[in-house]
Amino acid sequence: MVRLKNGFNGERAIVLPQLIIRMMEKDPLVSMLHITDIGYYPKALHHFRERKQPIDQYVFIYCINGSGWFRINEREYAVSSNQYFILPAGVPHAYGASPDTPWTIYWIHFKGTLAPYYAQKAVHPVDIRPEIHSRISNRINLFEEIFNTLASGYSNENLHYVSSLFHYYLGSLKYVQQYRNAGEHQTDDENLSEIAIHYMKENLEKHLTLEELAEHIGYSPSHFSMLFKKKTGHSPLSYFNLLKIQEACFMLDTTAMKINQICYKVGIEDMYYFSRLFHKIMGISPREYRKLKKG
């Protein structure tokens, strides 16, 4: 059986140097909660990790698509899309992707005196399901801000900022209802197209069908499609593609991510199809777009 720790197409990862970790452990602020490793694995086929010798870090894994599993204390748990879990420090464990529907995951190793507090009640899969007032896309953007800040260097200011962001990130999961209630949203008479667009934004990294979108809204596919196009001027799937390319443009403008990494981030595994779709919508290729002077 093929088993991989890393090496997945489109993956990104940062492992902080031991020198920096030791420095954070002595910092009065950062020592309470600090990241040691962080990454993103899309469609991680054959992903597998087993640690018979326990590590002194907590392991956070957020599955946003596909499925997998983890094992701890001789008990195995199935993990599906829109679930996360936190493995405690000091305990042997194993985890891996499903062979049929390999997971796409955001993962973080972390330590600190407050780490056990955030890990409470998360040693089993916890649901983070998209709904009308969910803020999953905001949380993913927050992960990217943490990642990009670390990628820019390990200054004291960067490490302090990342620690502050990570408190907020874990808090948005531990207190998910408060996080959702605090966001700006419209009243319950929100119309069909706005609900559908919100759901699309919450699922940009997935391949949604017309039937799945219609089911979320509670209409038949044909009726939903007709009402959506009347409101927006686009079919639901065409609009979903517009949102994907809009997000891709943002990442081309603001990050150093490679194009094959960006296409996974917007739920398109085939880089050639992504390039054709990008050219169809934007009139130029992703590489040409990145070279353009903006503003």
FENMOWO-V416201 format. One record per residue. N is the residue number from 1. OMEGA is omega in whole degrees, 0 to 359 (* if undefined). BURIAL is b if it has 16 or more other C-alpha atoms within 10 Angstrom, else e. Layout:
n:N omega:OMEGA burial:BURIAL
n:N omega:OMEGA burial:BURIAL
This chain:
n:1 omega:177 burial:e
n:2 omega:177 burial:e
n:3 omega:184 burial:e
n:4 omega:172 burial:e
n:5 omega:180 burial:e
n:6 omega:180 burial:b
n:7 omega:183 burial:e
n:8 omega:180 burial:b
n:9 omega:179 burial:e
n:10 omega:183 burial:b
n:11 omega:172 burial:b
n:12 omega:180 burial:b
n:13 omega:174 burial:b
n:14 omega:174 burial:e
n:15 omega:183 burial:e
n:16 omega:179 burial:e
n:17 omega:179 burial:e
n:18 omega:178 burial:e
n:19 omega:180 burial:e
n:20 omega:179 burial:e
n:21 omega:178 burial:b
n:22 omega:178 burial:e
n:23 omega:180 burial:e
n:24 omega:181 burial:b
n:25 omega:179 burial:b
n:26 omega:182 burial:e
n:27 omega:184 burial:e
n:28 omega:181 burial:e
n:29 omega:187 burial:e
n:30 omega:182 burial:b
n:31 omega:180 burial:b
n:32 omega:180 burial:b
n:33 omega:180 burial:b
n:34 omega:182 burial:b
n:35 omega:176 burial:b
n:36 omega:179 burial:b
n:37 omega:180 burial:b
n:38 omega:181 burial:b
n:39 omega:182 burial:b
n:40 omega:179 burial:b
n:41 omega:178 burial:b
n:42 omega:177 burial:b
n:43 omega:192 burial:b
n:44 omega:180 burial:b
n:45 omega:180 burial:b
n:46 omega:178 burial:b
n:47 omega:180 burial:b
n:48 omega:178 burial:b
n:49 omega:176 burial:b
n:50 omega:179 burial:e
n:51 omega:177 burial:e
n:52 omega:172 burial:e
n:53 omega:186 burial:e
n:54 omega:177 burial:e
n:55 omega:183 burial:e
n:56 omega:179 burial:e
n:57 omega:169 burial:b
n:58 omega:182 burial:b
n:59 omega:178 burial:b
n:60 omega:176 burial:b
n:61 omega:181 burial:b
n:62 omega:180 burial:b
n:63 omega:181 burial:b
n:64 omega:178 burial:b
n:65 omega:181 burial:b
n:66 omega:183 burial:b
n:67 omega:179 burial:b
n:68 omega:183 burial:b
n:69 omega:168 burial:b
n:70 omega:182 burial:b
n:71 omega:179 burial:b
n:72 omega:181 burial:b
n:73 omega:178 burial:e
n:74 omega:176 burial:e
n:75 omega:182 burial:e
n:76 omega:181 burial:e
n:77 omega:172 burial:e
n:78 omega:180 burial:e
n:79 omega:180 burial:b
n:80 omega:181 burial:b
n:81 omega:179 burial:b
n:82 omega:173 burial:b
n:83 omega:174 burial:b
n:84 omega:174 burial:b
n:85 omega:178 burial:b
n:86 omega:178 burial:b
n:87 omega:183 burial:b
n:88 omega:176 burial:b
n:89 omega:173 burial:b
n:90 omega:182 burial:e
n:91 omega:176 burial:b
n:92 omega:181 burial:b
n:93 omega:174 burial:b
n:94 omega:176 burial:b
n:95 omega:181 burial:b
n:96 omega:180 burial:b
n:97 omega:173 burial:b
n:98 omega:179 burial:b
n:99 omega:183 burial:e
n:100 omega:180 burial:e
n:101 omega:185 burial:e
n:102 omega:186 burial:b
n:103 omega:165 burial:b
n:104 omega:188 burial:b
n:105 omega:163 burial:b
n:106 omega:182 burial:b
n:107 omega:181 burial:b
n:108 omega:168 burial:b
n:109 omega:183 burial:b
n:110 omega:181 burial:b
n:111 omega:175 burial:b
n:112 omega:182 burial:b
n:113 omega:179 burial:e
n:114 omega:181 burial:e
n:115 omega:180 burial:b
n:116 omega:180 burial:e
n:117 omega:181 burial:e
n:118 omega:182 burial:b
n:119 omega:181 burial:b
n:120 omega:175 burial:e
n:121 omega:180 burial:e
n:122 omega:179 burial:b
n:123 omega:172 burial:b
n:124 omega:182 burial:b
n:125 omega:180 burial:b
n:126 omega:183 burial:b
n:127 omega:170 burial:b
n:128 omega:188 burial:b
n:129 omega:174 burial:e
n:130 omega:172 burial:b
n:131 omega:191 burial:e
n:132 omega:184 burial:b
n:133 omega:177 burial:b
n:134 omega:183 burial:b
n:135 omega:183 burial:b
n:136 omega:181 burial:b
n:137 omega:176 burial:b
n:138 omega:181 burial:e
n:139 omega:178 burial:b
n:140 omega:176 burial:e
n:141 omega:178 burial:e
n:142 omega:175 burial:b
n:143 omega:180 burial:b
n:144 omega:179 burial:e
n:145 omega:176 burial:e
n:146 omega:182 burial:b
n:147 omega:183 burial:b
n:148 omega:178 burial:b
n:149 omega:177 burial:b
n:150 omega:180 burial:b
n:151 omega:182 burial:e
n:152 omega:176 burial:e
n:153 omega:186 burial:e
n:154 omega:176 burial:e
n:155 omega:178 burial:e
n:156 omega:180 burial:e
n:157 omega:178 burial:e
n:158 omega:182 burial:b
n:159 omega:177 burial:b
n:160 omega:180 burial:b
n:161 omega:180 burial:e
n:162 omega:179 burial:b
n:163 omega:178 burial:b
n:164 omega:178 burial:b
n:165 omega:183 burial:b
n:166 omega:171 burial:b
n:167 omega:181 burial:b
n:168 omega:181 burial:e
n:169 omega:180 burial:b
n:170 omega:177 burial:b
n:171 omega:179 burial:e
n:172 omega:176 burial:b
n:173 omega:181 burial:b
n:174 omega:180 burial:b
n:175 omega:191 burial:e
n:176 omega:181 burial:b
n:177 omega:177 burial:e
n:178 omega:178 burial:e
n:179 omega:180 burial:b
n:180 omega:182 burial:b
n:181 omega:184 burial:e
n:182 omega:181 burial:e
n:183 omega:176 burial:e
n:184 omega:176 burial:e
n:185 omega:183 burial:e
n:186 omega:182 burial:e
n:187 omega:186 burial:e
n:188 omega:178 burial:e
n:189 omega:177 burial:e
n:190 omega:186 burial:e
n:191 omega:187 burial:e
n:192 omega:185 burial:e
n:193 omega:180 burial:b
n:194 omega:177 burial:e
n:195 omega:181 burial:b
n:196 omega:181 burial:b
n:197 omega:176 burial:b
n:198 omega:180 burial:b
n:199 omega:177 burial:b
n:200 omega:181 burial:b
n:201 omega:178 burial:b
n:202 omega:185 burial:b
n:203 omega:184 burial:b
n:204 omega:183 burial:b
n:205 omega:182 burial:b
n:206 omega:174 burial:b
n:207 omega:180 burial:e
n:208 omega:176 burial:e
n:209 omega:176 burial:e
n:210 omega:181 burial:e
n:211 omega:179 burial:e
n:212 omega:177 burial:e
n:213 omega:181 burial:b
n:214 omega:179 burial:b
n:215 omega:179 burial:e
n:216 omega:181 burial:e
n:217 omega:181 burial:b
n:218 omega:179 burial:e
n:219 omega:171 burial:e
n:220 omega:181 burial:e
n:221 omega:183 burial:b
n:222 omega:181 burial:e
n:223 omega:177 burial:e
n:224 omega:182 burial:b
n:225 omega:181 burial:b
n:226 omega:181 burial:e
n:227 omega:181 burial:b
n:228 omega:181 burial:b
n:229 omega:178 burial:e
n:230 omega:183 burial:e
n:231 omega:190 burial:e
n:232 omega:185 burial:e
n:233 omega:180 burial:e
n:234 omega:171 burial:e
n:235 omega:181 burial:b
n:236 omega:183 burial:b
n:237 omega:175 burial:b
n:238 omega:179 burial:e
n:239 omega:177 burial:b
n:240 omega:177 burial:b
n:241 omega:177 burial:b
n:242 omega:178 burial:b
n:243 omega:179 burial:b
n:244 omega:181 burial:b
n:245 omega:174 burial:b
n:246 omega:178 burial:b
n:247 omega:178 burial:b
n:248 omega:177 burial:b
n:249 omega:179 burial:b
n:250 omega:181 burial:e
n:251 omega:175 burial:b
n:252 omega:181 burial:b
n:253 omega:194 burial:b
n:254 omega:181 burial:e
n:255 omega:176 burial:e
n:256 omega:181 burial:e
n:257 omega:175 burial:e
n:258 omega:183 burial:e
n:259 omega:180 burial:b
n:260 omega:173 burial:b
n:261 omega:181 burial:b
n:262 omega:183 burial:b
n:263 omega:175 burial:b
n:264 omega:181 burial:b
n:265 omega:177 burial:b
n:266 omega:170 burial:b
n:267 omega:179 burial:b
n:268 omega:185 burial:b
n:269 omega:184 burial:b
n:270 omega:183 burial:e
n:271 omega:180 burial:e
n:272 omega:175 burial:e
n:273 omega:178 burial:e
n:274 omega:181 burial:b
n:275 omega:179 burial:b
n:276 omega:179 burial:e
n:277 omega:179 burial:b
n:278 omega:180 burial:b
n:279 omega:180 burial:b
n:280 omega:184 burial:e
n:281 omega:187 burial:e
n:282 omega:179 burial:e
n:283 omega:178 burial:e
n:284 omega:180 burial:e
n:285 omega:176 burial:b
n:286 omega:180 burial:b
n:287 omega:179 burial:e
n:288 omega:180 burial:e
n:289 omega:182 burial:b
n:290 omega:181 burial:b
n:291 omega:183 burial:e
n:292 omega:174 burial:e
n:293 omega:183 burial:e
n:294 omega:174 burial:e
n:295 omega:* burial:e
